[in-house]
């Protein structure tokens, strides 16, 4: 029976930080795509009806919440590690 390789204990916190950074990077990438799509559609809407600017601004900013979720996940992961 072969021994299963294990991760050294000092490597665990580093892997946790990398996982948190990946969560934040995913949130940043997703929100940038979402803001780009919403901004493009919003520009077309405002060019037809300038009174819709307030609604377009609100809807274009909603994808940025993905970055906030990624940041919260990063903090939840890093807080117990450090």
N, C-alpha and C positions, 0 to 999 in steps of 0.2 A: 504494500500500500504506500503510495507516494504522499509526501507531506505537501499540504496545500500552502502556497506562499501567502504570507500575511503582509499587511501594510504596517510599516514601523509606526509606533505611536506618535513620534514627533512629526510625522508627515500628515497626520489627521487634520490639525488646524489649518495647514496650508491648503489642503484639498477643500476644506469648508469655505475658505475665502475665495478660492477659484470658483466653486459652485455658486456662491453669492454674486460674484462678478459676472458669471454667465447669466444669472437671472436678471441682473441689471442691464446687461448688454441686450438681452432679448426684449426687455421692455423698451429700451431706447430705439432699437431697430423697428419694432412694431409701431411705436408711436410716430416715428419719423415717416414711415410709409402712410400711416393713417392721416397725419396732418397734410402730407402732400396731396393725397387724394381729395380730402375735404377742402383744402385750399383751392384746388383747381376747380372743383365743382362750385365752390362758393364764389370765386371770381366770376364765373359765368352767370350765376344767379344775381349777383350785385350789379353786373353790367346791364341786366334786363330790368331789375327793380331795385333801385338804391335804398328803398325803405326797408329792405330785408337785411341790411348790414348787421344789425344787432343779432338777429337769429343766426346768420352765417358765422359771425364771430364766436358765438357760443358753441355752435355745432363743430366748428373747425378746431376748437380748443379741447373738445372731449377726448380725442385720442391721446392727449398728453397724460391722461390718468394712468395709462399703461406704464409710463416711466415711474410714476409714484408707486405703483404696485411692485415694480421691480426693486425700487429703493427700499420699500418696507420689507420685502423678502430678504434683501441683502442685510439689512439691519437685524432681522430676526435670526439670520444664520450666524452673523459675526458676533453678536452680543454674548452668547454663551461661550464662544470659543476664546475670546480675549479676556 
